[in-house]
Amino acid sequence: MYFIPSSQFINHGFDVEMMLTVSCREVGMDCDYVCKGETEEDIMKNAEGHAMKDHGYKPEDLMTPELREKIRSHIKRS
């Protein structure tokens, strides 16, 4: 038995994708919703839709440069 570094991992027919996540709570809300996506832009769109639907934000109140950076700083890769 030997160890293969993840950088040398070979996909043997399995769909291996990196999922990005960020929780609403991590960016300062009292909410357990978790935004998921394959890209940072997916996360931003997911967060924007959630904020309008579940927190009552208006489009003009969302995605300021400060908020985008706050979300970006809490994105986790899994």
Backbone torsions as a table, in degrees:
resi	resn	phi	psi	omega
1	MET	NA	139.0	179.5
2	TYR	-144.4	161.3	-176.6
3	PHE	-94.5	132.8	174.6
4	ILE	-110.3	119.3	178.2
5	PRO	-56.6	144.4	-177.3
6	SER	-58.8	-27.6	179.0
7	SER	-68.0	-16.2	179.6
8	GLN	-110.2	11.8	-178.2
9	PHE	-64.3	133.7	178.7
10	ILE	-105.7	129.0	178.8
11	ASN	-78.4	110.8	-179.0
12	HIS	-97.0	58.8	176.9
13	GLY	86.5	1.3	178.0
14	PHE	-99.6	142.0	179.5
15	ASP	-84.0	102.4	-177.3
16	VAL	-106.1	108.2	-179.7
17	GLU	-122.4	148.5	176.3
18	MET	-84.4	123.0	177.8
19	MET	-101.8	133.8	175.6
20	LEU	-102.1	142.0	178.1
21	THR	-141.0	153.9	169.7
22	VAL	-153.4	135.5	-179.6
23	SER	-94.1	148.0	178.6
24	CYS	-59.2	-40.0	-179.7
25	ARG	-60.1	-37.5	-178.5
26	GLU	-65.2	-24.0	179.3
27	VAL	-100.6	14.9	168.8
28	GLY	107.1	3.3	-180.0
29	MET	-97.5	155.4	175.8
30	ASP	-90.2	72.1	-171.0
31	CYS	-155.5	140.2	-177.4
32	ASP	-97.6	8.0	-179.9
33	TYR	-62.5	141.8	177.2
34	VAL	-121.0	121.2	175.8
35	CYS	-81.4	136.2	179.3
36	LYS	-129.4	151.3	176.2
37	GLY	-176.2	166.8	178.7
38	GLU	-87.6	-21.9	-179.3
39	THR	-131.1	164.9	176.6
40	GLU	-61.6	-38.3	179.1
41	GLU	-64.6	-37.0	174.7
42	ASP	-58.9	-43.8	179.3
43	ILE	-61.1	-45.9	-178.1
44	MET	-62.9	-42.8	178.8
45	LYS	-65.7	-42.1	178.7
46	ASN	-62.3	-45.8	-179.7
47	ALA	-63.7	-41.2	179.9
48	GLU	-63.5	-47.1	178.7
49	GLY	-61.2	-42.8	179.1
50	HIS	-63.4	-44.7	-177.8
51	ALA	-62.1	-39.0	179.1
52	MET	-72.5	-44.3	-176.0
53	LYS	-71.5	-47.1	-170.7
54	ASP	-101.9	-16.1	-178.7
55	HIS	-119.5	-0.9	175.3
56	GLY	75.6	16.6	177.6
57	TYR	-69.4	152.1	173.9
58	LYS	-100.8	152.3	-177.7
59	PRO	-52.5	-38.1	-178.2
60	GLU	-70.3	-15.4	179.5
61	ASP	-90.8	-6.2	-172.2
62	LEU	-103.3	160.3	170.5
63	MET	53.9	44.4	169.1
64	THR	-68.1	160.1	177.6
65	PRO	-55.5	-36.5	-179.9
66	GLU	-66.5	-43.6	-179.6
67	LEU	-67.9	-41.7	177.9
68	ARG	-58.6	-42.4	-179.8
69	GLU	-68.0	-38.7	178.5
70	LYS	-62.4	-45.8	178.1
71	ILE	-62.7	-48.9	-178.5
72	ARG	-55.6	-39.2	-176.4
73	SER	-70.7	-15.2	-179.6
74	HIS	-107.4	2.1	179.8
75	ILE	-67.8	134.3	178.8
76	LYS	-115.9	145.4	177.7
77	ARG	-104.2	135.0	179.1
78	SER	-138.8	NA	NA
